[in-house]
Amino acid sequence: MVAATIGKAAVQSTEGPYGQTGDPLPLAPMEGLPLGPLPNSRYPDARIESLDRRFKGAVGTGTVERVATGFRWAEGPAYFRAGRYLLFSDIPNNRIMRLLTDDNHLSVFRSPSLNSNGNTVDREGRLVTCEHSGRRVTRTEFDGTITVLAERYNSKRFNSPNDVVVASNGSIWFSDPTYGIAGNYEGLAAESEQDKQNVYRIDPQNGRVTVVIDDFAQPNGLCFSRDENKLYIIDSGAPKHIRVFDVDTDRGTVARGRVFADHFLPGGTDGMRCDVEGNLWCSMGWGDAKEDGVRCLSATGELLGKIHLPETCANLVFGGPARNRLFMCASTSIYACYVNTKGAALP
């Protein structure tokens, strides 16, 4: 077992798959919550709740594990298969963290990060980041230099780019709500310069920024379907729902927008990822504590299963060499468990 510390937060490596589900266990108190398998864990883990035989959350033996802690608001996970590590933002602490998944060594990857939020990996293996206080989208090159991809639209600064996805053709799509300029906790308080909270696209050839969707209250998490024929977008404003659009990534157009799922109240969802079967895995929190964690929805929006966590979950990503380990950014901690499917996103 390997331990690494940042301040008073120790990170220990414990690996293992996880099992079938049952009734949710009583929530473990946050005080003294250990790293590794959560208290009262047994096989099958009752924190992994199957509601439909199509749910791919049950794998052999194992439990939900707490693999890192000591953050103020963990967000924006991105897994780098070539290096076998997870990057994620700790927004209020103004840093990007790195967790090596071979031995659970935790370190600071970048500080300050300009209150980074969403991160992703492009098809060349480079880090693409949304920055709240920078109010821009950047790319980290292989030599460590930072390239600014977008910081203005119509000569006006963005609000606070939040989440980002990269299509197979290299086009970059990102959401721009106002959370990062609403105060000085997750960014810098400022007046909005844009008339709306939009979803934008950066052209892979000429870098031109265009608005693709402009009718969201607070556009948040983004996700392409495996075939990139659909674009899912979370609205974490008043609607608190997920919408889906038919998308043409080459032309940069969307059509036939409709509500995909809207059964999140009194809580809400923030980030999401697709698996290779077309199911959508989305974060859950801000409402009933018994619903904190992750929900898995079918390609038609049916609820298939849940993963219960002791903290509000903001975002998630599939990782590991086989893309079958789900990493969940949940408030102060990172949780992980193995699933019986793979993430659809490449690389």
KELOKE-874575 format. One record per residue (C-alpha): x, y, z; residue in one letter. Coordinates in Angstrom, 2 decimals. Layout:
// KELOKE-874575
nudo c1 = X; c2 = Y; c3 = Z; residu = A;
...
This chain:
// KELOKE-874575
nudo c1 = 0.00; c2 = 0.00; c3 = 0.00; residu = M;
nudo c1 = 1.41; c2 = 3.42; c3 = -0.97; residu = V;
nudo c1 = 0.54; c2 = 6.69; c3 = 0.70; residu = A;
nudo c1 = 1.20; c2 = 10.25; c3 = -0.49; residu = A;
nudo c1 = 0.27; c2 = 13.38; c3 = 1.37; residu = T;
nudo c1 = -0.69; c2 = 16.92; c3 = 0.45; residu = I;
nudo c1 = -1.12; c2 = 18.93; c3 = 3.61; residu = G;
nudo c1 = -3.04; c2 = 16.59; c3 = 5.92; residu = K;
nudo c1 = -4.68; c2 = 14.59; c3 = 3.13; residu = A;
nudo c1 = -3.21; c2 = 11.12; c3 = 2.69; residu = A;
nudo c1 = -3.85; c2 = 9.10; c3 = -0.44; residu = V;
nudo c1 = -3.48; c2 = 5.33; c3 = -0.28; residu = Q;
nudo c1 = -3.68; c2 = 2.89; c3 = -3.13; residu = S;
nudo c1 = -6.34; c2 = 0.20; c3 = -2.98; residu = T;
nudo c1 = -7.59; c2 = -1.37; c3 = -6.16; residu = E;
nudo c1 = -10.45; c2 = -3.75; c3 = -6.87; residu = G;
nudo c1 = -13.56; c2 = -4.26; c3 = -8.95; residu = P;
nudo c1 = -17.00; c2 = -4.05; c3 = -7.46; residu = Y;
nudo c1 = -20.11; c2 = -6.17; c3 = -7.29; residu = G;
nudo c1 = -23.88; c2 = -6.40; c3 = -7.57; residu = Q;
nudo c1 = -26.20; c2 = -3.91; c3 = -5.97; residu = T;
nudo c1 = -28.94; c2 = -3.85; c3 = -3.40; residu = G;
nudo c1 = -30.67; c2 = -1.36; c3 = -1.11; residu = D;
nudo c1 = -28.54; c2 = 1.76; c3 = -0.42; residu = P;
nudo c1 = -26.62; c2 = 1.66; c3 = 2.84; residu = L;
nudo c1 = -26.99; c2 = 4.40; c3 = 5.45; residu = P;
nudo c1 = -24.69; c2 = 7.27; c3 = 4.62; residu = L;
nudo c1 = -21.30; c2 = 7.11; c3 = 6.29; residu = A;
nudo c1 = -20.43; c2 = 10.25; c3 = 8.25; residu = P;
nudo c1 = -17.88; c2 = 12.41; c3 = 6.45; residu = M;
nudo c1 = -15.80; c2 = 12.91; c3 = 9.60; residu = E;
nudo c1 = -13.13; c2 = 10.25; c3 = 9.67; residu = G;
nudo c1 = -14.20; c2 = 8.72; c3 = 6.35; residu = L;
nudo c1 = -11.20; c2 = 6.63; c3 = 5.30; residu = P;
nudo c1 = -9.46; c2 = 6.16; c3 = 2.01; residu = L;
nudo c1 = -10.00; c2 = 2.83; c3 = 0.33; residu = G;
nudo c1 = -13.29; c2 = 0.91; c3 = 0.47; residu = P;
nudo c1 = -16.04; c2 = 2.80; c3 = 2.28; residu = L;
nudo c1 = -17.22; c2 = 1.69; c3 = 5.75; residu = P;
nudo c1 = -19.51; c2 = -1.34; c3 = 5.94; residu = N;
nudo c1 = -18.47; c2 = -2.46; c3 = 2.46; residu = S;
nudo c1 = -19.14; c2 = -6.04; c3 = 1.49; residu = R;
nudo c1 = -19.72; c2 = -7.99; c3 = -1.70; residu = Y;
nudo c1 = -22.07; c2 = -7.19; c3 = -3.33; residu = P;
nudo c1 = -21.76; c2 = -3.47; c3 = -2.59; residu = D;
nudo c1 = -25.18; c2 = -2.06; c3 = -1.69; residu = A;
nudo c1 = -24.04; c2 = 1.40; c3 = -2.81; residu = R;
nudo c1 = -24.29; c2 = 0.20; c3 = -6.41; residu = I;
nudo c1 = -28.02; c2 = -0.01; c3 = -7.01; residu = E;
nudo c1 = -29.33; c2 = -1.86; c3 = -10.07; residu = S;
nudo c1 = -32.81; c2 = -0.87; c3 = -11.25; residu = L;
nudo c1 = -32.71; c2 = -2.62; c3 = -14.63; residu = D;
nudo c1 = -31.00; c2 = -5.76; c3 = -15.92; residu = R;
nudo c1 = -29.27; c2 = -3.60; c3 = -18.56; residu = R;
nudo c1 = -27.31; c2 = -1.74; c3 = -15.88; residu = F;
nudo c1 = -23.58; c2 = -2.34; c3 = -16.33; residu = K;
nudo c1 = -22.52; c2 = -1.39; c3 = -12.83; residu = G;
nudo c1 = -21.97; c2 = -4.85; c3 = -11.37; residu = A;
nudo c1 = -18.59; c2 = -6.56; c3 = -11.73; residu = V;
nudo c1 = -17.50; c2 = -9.51; c3 = -9.61; residu = G;
nudo c1 = -16.15; c2 = -8.50; c3 = -6.23; residu = T;
nudo c1 = -15.28; c2 = -5.07; c3 = -4.99; residu = G;
nudo c1 = -16.69; c2 = -1.83; c3 = -3.66; residu = T;
nudo c1 = -16.85; c2 = 1.89; c3 = -4.22; residu = V;
nudo c1 = -13.50; c2 = 3.30; c3 = -3.08; residu = E;
nudo c1 = -12.38; c2 = 6.71; c3 = -1.90; residu = R;
nudo c1 = -9.04; c2 = 7.18; c3 = -3.64; residu = V;
nudo c1 = -8.16; c2 = 10.81; c3 = -2.84; residu = A;
nudo c1 = -9.37; c2 = 13.62; c3 = -0.61; residu = T;
nudo c1 = -8.51; c2 = 17.07; c3 = 0.71; residu = G;
nudo c1 = -10.12; c2 = 19.30; c3 = -1.92; residu = F;
nudo c1 = -12.68; c2 = 22.10; c3 = -1.73; residu = R;
nudo c1 = -14.61; c2 = 21.39; c3 = -4.94; residu = W;
nudo c1 = -13.31; c2 = 18.65; c3 = -7.22; residu = A;
nudo c1 = -14.37; c2 = 18.95; c3 = -10.87; residu = E;
nudo c1 = -13.36; c2 = 18.42; c3 = -14.49; residu = G;
nudo c1 = -11.78; c2 = 14.92; c3 = -14.48; residu = P;
nudo c1 = -9.77; c2 = 13.82; c3 = -17.53; residu = A;
nudo c1 = -7.92; c2 = 10.50; c3 = -17.79; residu = Y;
nudo c1 = -4.64; c2 = 10.17; c3 = -19.69; residu = F;
nudo c1 = -4.21; c2 = 6.54; c3 = -20.71; residu = R;
nudo c1 = -0.67; c2 = 7.04; c3 = -22.00; residu = A;
nudo c1 = 0.51; c2 = 8.21; c3 = -18.60; residu = G;
nudo c1 = -2.00; c2 = 6.23; c3 = -16.53; residu = R;
nudo c1 = -3.06; c2 = 9.26; c3 = -14.52; residu = Y;
nudo c1 = -6.13; c2 = 11.31; c3 = -13.73; residu = L;
nudo c1 = -6.15; c2 = 15.11; c3 = -13.89; residu = L;
nudo c1 = -8.92; c2 = 17.07; c3 = -12.19; residu = F;
nudo c1 = -9.62; c2 = 20.61; c3 = -11.03; residu = S;
nudo c1 = -9.86; c2 = 21.78; c3 = -7.44; residu = D;
nudo c1 = -11.61; c2 = 25.00; c3 = -8.40; residu = I;
nudo c1 = -11.61; c2 = 27.13; c3 = -5.20; residu = P;
nudo c1 = -8.00; c2 = 26.10; c3 = -4.45; residu = N;
nudo c1 = -7.03; c2 = 27.31; c3 = -7.94; residu = N;
nudo c1 = -5.15; c2 = 24.17; c3 = -8.96; residu = R;
nudo c1 = -5.21; c2 = 21.10; c3 = -11.16; residu = I;
nudo c1 = -4.37; c2 = 17.85; c3 = -9.37; residu = M;
nudo c1 = -2.81; c2 = 14.68; c3 = -10.73; residu = R;
nudo c1 = -3.50; c2 = 11.19; c3 = -9.40; residu = L;
nudo c1 = -1.32; c2 = 8.34; c3 = -10.66; residu = L;
nudo c1 = -3.59; c2 = 5.33; c3 = -10.86; residu = T;
nudo c1 = -0.82; c2 = 2.72; c3 = -10.56; residu = D;
nudo c1 = 0.11; c2 = 3.68; c3 = -7.00; residu = D;
nudo c1 = -2.34; c2 = 6.49; c3 = -6.08; residu = N;
nudo c1 = 0.39; c2 = 9.11; c3 = -5.81; residu = H;
nudo c1 = -1.29; c2 = 12.51; c3 = -5.60; residu = L;
nudo c1 = 0.41; c2 = 15.76; c3 = -6.60; residu = S;
nudo c1 = -0.28; c2 = 19.28; c3 = -7.84; residu = V;
nudo c1 = -0.13; c2 = 19.40; c3 = -11.62; residu = F;
nudo c1 = -0.67; c2 = 23.17; c3 = -12.03; residu = R;
nudo c1 = -1.04; c2 = 26.04; c3 = -9.58; residu = S;
nudo c1 = -2.40; c2 = 28.56; c3 = -10.17; residu = P;
nudo c1 = -4.78; c2 = 27.09; c3 = -12.72; residu = S;
nudo c1 = -6.86; c2 = 30.27; c3 = -13.18; residu = L;
nudo c1 = -9.66; c2 = 28.42; c3 = -11.36; residu = N;
nudo c1 = -9.82; c2 = 25.71; c3 = -13.98; residu = S;
nudo c1 = -13.05; c2 = 23.73; c3 = -14.25; residu = N;
nudo c1 = -13.64; c2 = 21.35; c3 = -17.15; residu = G;
nudo c1 = -10.77; c2 = 19.35; c3 = -18.66; residu = N;
nudo c1 = -10.59; c2 = 16.89; c3 = -21.51; residu = T;
nudo c1 = -8.06; c2 = 15.11; c3 = -23.70; residu = V;
nudo c1 = -7.94; c2 = 15.81; c3 = -27.43; residu = D;
nudo c1 = -7.23; c2 = 13.12; c3 = -30.03; residu = R;
nudo c1 = -3.51; c2 = 13.92; c3 = -29.92; residu = E;
nudo c1 = -3.37; c2 = 13.39; c3 = -26.16; residu = G;
nudo c1 = -3.17; c2 = 17.05; c3 = -25.13; residu = R;
nudo c1 = -4.97; c2 = 18.65; c3 = -22.20; residu = L;
nudo c1 = -7.77; c2 = 21.11; c3 = -23.04; residu = V;
nudo c1 = -8.98; c2 = 23.23; c3 = -20.13; residu = T;
nudo c1 = -11.78; c2 = 25.67; c3 = -19.28; residu = C;
nudo c1 = -10.62; c2 = 28.47; c3 = -16.98; residu = E;
nudo c1 = -13.04; c2 = 30.40; c3 = -14.79; residu = H;
nudo c1 = -10.89; c2 = 33.37; c3 = -13.77; residu = S;
nudo c1 = -9.00; c2 = 33.27; c3 = -17.06; residu = G;
nudo c1 = -12.39; c2 = 33.30; c3 = -18.85; residu = R;
nudo c1 = -10.87; c2 = 31.29; c3 = -21.66; residu = R;
nudo c1 = -10.24; c2 = 27.84; c3 = -23.13; residu = V;
nudo c1 = -6.62; c2 = 26.70; c3 = -23.35; residu = T;
nudo c1 = -4.57; c2 = 23.73; c3 = -24.55; residu = R;
nudo c1 = -1.44; c2 = 22.44; c3 = -22.84; residu = T;
nudo c1 = 1.14; c2 = 21.42; c3 = -25.44; residu = E;
nudo c1 = 3.47; c2 = 18.47; c3 = -25.02; residu = F;
nudo c1 = 6.31; c2 = 20.77; c3 = -23.98; residu = D;
nudo c1 = 4.16; c2 = 22.32; c3 = -21.24; residu = G;
nudo c1 = 3.44; c2 = 25.62; c3 = -22.95; residu = T;
nudo c1 = -0.14; c2 = 26.87; c3 = -22.89; residu = I;
nudo c1 = -1.97; c2 = 27.87; c3 = -26.06; residu = T;
nudo c1 = -5.04; c2 = 30.10; c3 = -25.78; residu = V;
nudo c1 = -7.74; c2 = 28.61; c3 = -28.01; residu = L;
nudo c1 = -10.57; c2 = 31.04; c3 = -27.28; residu = A;
nudo c1 = -11.03; c2 = 33.99; c3 = -24.92; residu = E;
nudo c1 = -13.52; c2 = 36.29; c3 = -26.70; residu = R;
nudo c1 = -16.59; c2 = 36.20; c3 = -28.87; residu = Y;
nudo c1 = -17.57; c2 = 39.32; c3 = -30.83; residu = N;
nudo c1 = -14.68; c2 = 41.10; c3 = -29.10; residu = S;
nudo c1 = -16.27; c2 = 40.45; c3 = -25.68; residu = K;
nudo c1 = -14.88; c2 = 38.18; c3 = -22.96; residu = R;
nudo c1 = -16.61; c2 = 34.91; c3 = -22.20; residu = F;
nudo c1 = -18.45; c2 = 34.47; c3 = -18.91; residu = N;
nudo c1 = -16.55; c2 = 31.51; c3 = -17.40; residu = S;
nudo c1 = -16.04; c2 = 28.49; c3 = -19.69; residu = P;
nudo c1 = -17.22; c2 = 25.44; c3 = -17.77; residu = N;
nudo c1 = -17.09; c2 = 22.12; c3 = -19.63; residu = D;
nudo c1 = -15.44; c2 = 21.06; c3 = -22.87; residu = V;
nudo c1 = -15.48; c2 = 18.14; c3 = -25.32; residu = V;
nudo c1 = -13.39; c2 = 17.49; c3 = -28.44; residu = V;
nudo c1 = -14.85; c2 = 15.74; c3 = -31.49; residu = A;
nudo c1 = -12.88; c2 = 13.29; c3 = -33.61; residu = S;
nudo c1 = -12.37; c2 = 15.99; c3 = -36.27; residu = N;
nudo c1 = -10.63; c2 = 18.20; c3 = -33.73; residu = G;
nudo c1 = -13.47; c2 = 20.68; c3 = -33.23; residu = S;
nudo c1 = -13.80; c2 = 21.87; c3 = -29.63; residu = I;
nudo c1 = -17.20; c2 = 22.50; c3 = -28.04; residu = W;
nudo c1 = -17.59; c2 = 24.26; c3 = -24.69; residu = F;
nudo c1 = -20.26; c2 = 25.71; c3 = -22.40; residu = S;
nudo c1 = -20.14; c2 = 29.21; c3 = -20.92; residu = D;
nudo c1 = -22.40; c2 = 29.77; c3 = -17.88; residu = P;
nudo c1 = -21.83; c2 = 32.53; c3 = -15.33; residu = T;
nudo c1 = -20.77; c2 = 30.49; c3 = -12.29; residu = Y;
nudo c1 = -17.14; c2 = 31.62; c3 = -12.39; residu = G;
nudo c1 = -17.97; c2 = 35.34; c3 = -12.41; residu = I;
nudo c1 = -20.79; c2 = 35.15; c3 = -9.85; residu = A;
nudo c1 = -18.36; c2 = 35.58; c3 = -6.94; residu = G;
nudo c1 = -14.76; c2 = 35.23; c3 = -5.82; residu = N;
nudo c1 = -14.89; c2 = 31.60; c3 = -4.63; residu = Y;
nudo c1 = -14.65; c2 = 29.73; c3 = -7.94; residu = E;
nudo c1 = -13.29; c2 = 32.61; c3 = -9.99; residu = G;
nudo c1 = -13.36; c2 = 36.40; c3 = -9.98; residu = L;
nudo c1 = -16.56; c2 = 38.39; c3 = -9.61; residu = A;
nudo c1 = -17.33; c2 = 40.35; c3 = -12.76; residu = A;
nudo c1 = -20.14; c2 = 41.59; c3 = -14.94; residu = E;
nudo c1 = -21.14; c2 = 39.42; c3 = -17.87; residu = S;
nudo c1 = -20.07; c2 = 40.82; c3 = -21.24; residu = E;
nudo c1 = -22.08; c2 = 38.30; c3 = -23.27; residu = Q;
nudo c1 = -25.82; c2 = 38.72; c3 = -23.78; residu = D;
nudo c1 = -26.48; c2 = 35.03; c3 = -23.16; residu = K;
nudo c1 = -25.00; c2 = 31.87; c3 = -21.70; residu = Q;
nudo c1 = -24.06; c2 = 29.96; c3 = -24.87; residu = N;
nudo c1 = -22.48; c2 = 26.77; c3 = -26.11; residu = V;
nudo c1 = -19.63; c2 = 27.50; c3 = -28.52; residu = Y;
nudo c1 = -17.57; c2 = 25.64; c3 = -31.12; residu = R;
nudo c1 = -13.93; c2 = 26.25; c3 = -32.04; residu = I;
nudo c1 = -13.19; c2 = 25.34; c3 = -35.65; residu = D;
nudo c1 = -10.24; c2 = 22.91; c3 = -35.91; residu = P;
nudo c1 = -8.90; c2 = 24.51; c3 = -39.10; residu = Q;
nudo c1 = -9.04; c2 = 28.24; c3 = -38.52; residu = N;
nudo c1 = -9.81; c2 = 28.60; c3 = -34.80; residu = G;
nudo c1 = -12.98; c2 = 30.57; c3 = -35.48; residu = R;
nudo c1 = -15.42; c2 = 30.62; c3 = -32.55; residu = V;
nudo c1 = -19.15; c2 = 30.32; c3 = -33.29; residu = T;
nudo c1 = -22.29; c2 = 30.03; c3 = -31.18; residu = V;
nudo c1 = -24.05; c2 = 26.72; c3 = -31.71; residu = V;
nudo c1 = -26.77; c2 = 26.98; c3 = -29.03; residu = I;
nudo c1 = -28.03; c2 = 30.14; c3 = -27.31; residu = D;
nudo c1 = -31.23; c2 = 29.23; c3 = -25.45; residu = D;
nudo c1 = -29.91; c2 = 27.70; c3 = -22.22; residu = F;
nudo c1 = -30.28; c2 = 29.22; c3 = -18.75; residu = A;
nudo c1 = -26.91; c2 = 27.85; c3 = -17.56; residu = Q;
nudo c1 = -25.32; c2 = 25.39; c3 = -20.03; residu = P;
nudo c1 = -23.04; c2 = 23.04; c3 = -18.14; residu = N;
nudo c1 = -21.86; c2 = 19.47; c3 = -18.84; residu = G;
nudo c1 = -21.34; c2 = 18.33; c3 = -22.44; residu = L;
nudo c1 = -21.05; c2 = 14.87; c3 = -23.95; residu = C;
nudo c1 = -21.05; c2 = 13.36; c3 = -27.45; residu = F;
nudo c1 = -22.67; c2 = 10.02; c3 = -28.14; residu = S;
nudo c1 = -20.26; c2 = 7.29; c3 = -29.23; residu = R;
nudo c1 = -21.01; c2 = 7.86; c3 = -32.94; residu = D;
nudo c1 = -20.94; c2 = 11.65; c3 = -32.47; residu = E;
nudo c1 = -24.40; c2 = 11.94; c3 = -33.98; residu = N;
nudo c1 = -25.81; c2 = 13.36; c3 = -30.75; residu = K;
nudo c1 = -24.70; c2 = 16.08; c3 = -28.36; residu = L;
nudo c1 = -25.98; c2 = 15.97; c3 = -24.77; residu = Y;
nudo c1 = -26.00; c2 = 19.22; c3 = -22.78; residu = I;
nudo c1 = -26.92; c2 = 19.75; c3 = -19.14; residu = I;
nudo c1 = -28.83; c2 = 22.89; c3 = -18.21; residu = D;
nudo c1 = -28.10; c2 = 23.41; c3 = -14.51; residu = S;
nudo c1 = -30.17; c2 = 26.59; c3 = -14.40; residu = G;
nudo c1 = -33.87; c2 = 26.67; c3 = -13.61; residu = A;
nudo c1 = -34.80; c2 = 23.73; c3 = -15.90; residu = P;
nudo c1 = -32.24; c2 = 21.34; c3 = -14.31; residu = K;
nudo c1 = -32.48; c2 = 18.87; c3 = -17.16; residu = H;
nudo c1 = -30.44; c2 = 17.24; c3 = -19.93; residu = I;
nudo c1 = -31.21; c2 = 18.09; c3 = -23.54; residu = R;
nudo c1 = -30.01; c2 = 16.18; c3 = -26.59; residu = V;
nudo c1 = -29.41; c2 = 17.46; c3 = -30.11; residu = F;
nudo c1 = -28.69; c2 = 15.90; c3 = -33.47; residu = D;
nudo c1 = -25.24; c2 = 17.23; c3 = -34.31; residu = V;
nudo c1 = -23.05; c2 = 17.63; c3 = -37.39; residu = D;
nudo c1 = -19.55; c2 = 18.08; c3 = -35.98; residu = T;
nudo c1 = -18.04; c2 = 19.00; c3 = -39.37; residu = D;
nudo c1 = -20.53; c2 = 21.76; c3 = -40.11; residu = R;
nudo c1 = -20.80; c2 = 22.78; c3 = -36.48; residu = G;
nudo c1 = -24.60; c2 = 22.65; c3 = -36.44; residu = T;
nudo c1 = -27.21; c2 = 21.15; c3 = -34.15; residu = V;
nudo c1 = -30.87; c2 = 20.36; c3 = -34.77; residu = A;
nudo c1 = -33.97; c2 = 18.81; c3 = -33.25; residu = R;
nudo c1 = -33.20; c2 = 19.72; c3 = -29.65; residu = G;
nudo c1 = -35.37; c2 = 17.95; c3 = -27.08; residu = R;
nudo c1 = -35.37; c2 = 17.12; c3 = -23.37; residu = V;
nudo c1 = -33.59; c2 = 13.82; c3 = -22.75; residu = F;
nudo c1 = -34.04; c2 = 13.56; c3 = -18.97; residu = A;
nudo c1 = -35.63; c2 = 15.85; c3 = -16.39; residu = D;
nudo c1 = -36.19; c2 = 13.73; c3 = -13.27; residu = H;
nudo c1 = -33.43; c2 = 15.21; c3 = -11.08; residu = F;
nudo c1 = -35.31; c2 = 17.50; c3 = -8.70; residu = L;
nudo c1 = -34.85; c2 = 18.41; c3 = -5.89; residu = P;
nudo c1 = -31.20; c2 = 17.93; c3 = -6.87; residu = G;
nudo c1 = -29.43; c2 = 18.40; c3 = -10.14; residu = G;
nudo c1 = -26.80; c2 = 17.01; c3 = -12.48; residu = T;
nudo c1 = -23.57; c2 = 18.66; c3 = -13.58; residu = D;
nudo c1 = -21.32; c2 = 16.38; c3 = -15.66; residu = G;
nudo c1 = -21.75; c2 = 13.23; c3 = -17.74; residu = M;
nudo c1 = -20.07; c2 = 10.60; c3 = -19.94; residu = R;
nudo c1 = -21.31; c2 = 7.97; c3 = -22.42; residu = C;
nudo c1 = -20.34; c2 = 4.31; c3 = -22.42; residu = D;
nudo c1 = -19.86; c2 = 2.08; c3 = -25.47; residu = V;
nudo c1 = -23.44; c2 = 0.75; c3 = -25.18; residu = E;
nudo c1 = -24.83; c2 = 4.27; c3 = -25.55; residu = G;
nudo c1 = -25.82; c2 = 4.66; c3 = -21.89; residu = N;
nudo c1 = -25.31; c2 = 8.05; c3 = -20.24; residu = L;
nudo c1 = -23.70; c2 = 8.25; c3 = -16.81; residu = W;
nudo c1 = -24.37; c2 = 11.57; c3 = -15.04; residu = C;
nudo c1 = -23.44; c2 = 13.11; c3 = -11.70; residu = S;
nudo c1 = -26.04; c2 = 13.79; c3 = -9.03; residu = M;
nudo c1 = -26.30; c2 = 16.01; c3 = -5.96; residu = G;
nudo c1 = -27.45; c2 = 19.30; c3 = -4.39; residu = W;
nudo c1 = -30.74; c2 = 17.78; c3 = -3.23; residu = G;
nudo c1 = -31.61; c2 = 14.64; c3 = -1.26; residu = D;
nudo c1 = -28.40; c2 = 13.29; c3 = 0.28; residu = A;
nudo c1 = -29.61; c2 = 9.75; c3 = -0.43; residu = K;
nudo c1 = -29.35; c2 = 10.55; c3 = -4.15; residu = E;
nudo c1 = -25.78; c2 = 11.89; c3 = -4.08; residu = D;
nudo c1 = -23.61; c2 = 10.06; c3 = -6.57; residu = G;
nudo c1 = -24.13; c2 = 8.91; c3 = -10.15; residu = V;
nudo c1 = -27.10; c2 = 7.85; c3 = -12.26; residu = R;
nudo c1 = -26.92; c2 = 5.66; c3 = -15.35; residu = C;
nudo c1 = -29.52; c2 = 6.35; c3 = -18.06; residu = L;
nudo c1 = -30.25; c2 = 4.29; c3 = -21.16; residu = S;
nudo c1 = -29.94; c2 = 5.79; c3 = -24.64; residu = A;
nudo c1 = -33.67; c2 = 6.51; c3 = -24.44; residu = T;
nudo c1 = -33.48; c2 = 8.18; c3 = -21.03; residu = G;
nudo c1 = -34.62; c2 = 5.32; c3 = -18.76; residu = E;
nudo c1 = -33.02; c2 = 5.11; c3 = -15.31; residu = L;
nudo c1 = -30.96; c2 = 1.90; c3 = -15.17; residu = L;
nudo c1 = -29.02; c2 = 2.20; c3 = -11.95; residu = G;
nudo c1 = -27.32; c2 = 4.38; c3 = -9.37; residu = K;
nudo c1 = -24.02; c2 = 4.63; c3 = -7.55; residu = I;
nudo c1 = -24.50; c2 = 6.14; c3 = -4.11; residu = H;
nudo c1 = -21.76; c2 = 8.36; c3 = -2.66; residu = L;
nudo c1 = -21.50; c2 = 10.18; c3 = 0.68; residu = P;
nudo c1 = -20.95; c2 = 13.54; c3 = -1.06; residu = E;
nudo c1 = -22.51; c2 = 15.58; c3 = -3.86; residu = T;
nudo c1 = -21.01; c2 = 14.44; c3 = -7.16; residu = C;
nudo c1 = -20.07; c2 = 17.06; c3 = -9.75; residu = A;
nudo c1 = -18.47; c2 = 15.12; c3 = -12.59; residu = N;
nudo c1 = -17.04; c2 = 11.80; c3 = -13.70; residu = L;
nudo c1 = -14.87; c2 = 10.12; c3 = -16.30; residu = V;
nudo c1 = -14.08; c2 = 6.59; c3 = -17.45; residu = F;
nudo c1 = -10.42; c2 = 5.72; c3 = -16.97; residu = G;
nudo c1 = -7.90; c2 = 2.95; c3 = -16.53; residu = G;
nudo c1 = -6.12; c2 = 1.06; c3 = -19.32; residu = P;
nudo c1 = -9.42; c2 = -0.53; c3 = -20.42; residu = A;
nudo c1 = -11.59; c2 = 2.59; c3 = -19.79; residu = R;
nudo c1 = -13.65; c2 = 0.49; c3 = -17.35; residu = N;
nudo c1 = -12.94; c2 = 2.31; c3 = -14.10; residu = R;
nudo c1 = -15.30; c2 = 5.15; c3 = -13.24; residu = L;
nudo c1 = -13.67; c2 = 8.09; c3 = -11.44; residu = F;
nudo c1 = -16.11; c2 = 10.43; c3 = -9.69; residu = M;
nudo c1 = -15.34; c2 = 13.98; c3 = -8.53; residu = C;
nudo c1 = -17.52; c2 = 14.36; c3 = -5.45; residu = A;
nudo c1 = -17.04; c2 = 17.59; c3 = -3.51; residu = S;
nudo c1 = -13.97; c2 = 17.07; c3 = -1.29; residu = T;
nudo c1 = -12.96; c2 = 13.65; c3 = -2.63; residu = S;
nudo c1 = -12.40; c2 = 11.40; c3 = -5.63; residu = I;
nudo c1 = -14.19; c2 = 8.05; c3 = -5.65; residu = Y;
nudo c1 = -13.69; c2 = 5.15; c3 = -8.05; residu = A;
nudo c1 = -15.23; c2 = 1.83; c3 = -8.95; residu = C;
nudo c1 = -15.02; c2 = -0.65; c3 = -11.80; residu = Y;
nudo c1 = -17.94; c2 = -1.07; c3 = -14.18; residu = V;
nudo c1 = -18.95; c2 = -3.79; c3 = -16.63; residu = N;
nudo c1 = -18.65; c2 = -1.50; c3 = -19.64; residu = T;
nudo c1 = -16.18; c2 = 0.97; c3 = -21.15; residu = K;
nudo c1 = -16.22; c2 = 4.69; c3 = -21.70; residu = G;
nudo c1 = -16.96; c2 = 5.71; c3 = -25.27; residu = A;
nudo c1 = -14.65; c2 = 8.74; c3 = -25.41; residu = A;
nudo c1 = -11.22; c2 = 8.40; c3 = -27.02; residu = L;
nudo c1 = -8.28; c2 = 8.47; c3 = -26.59; residu = P;
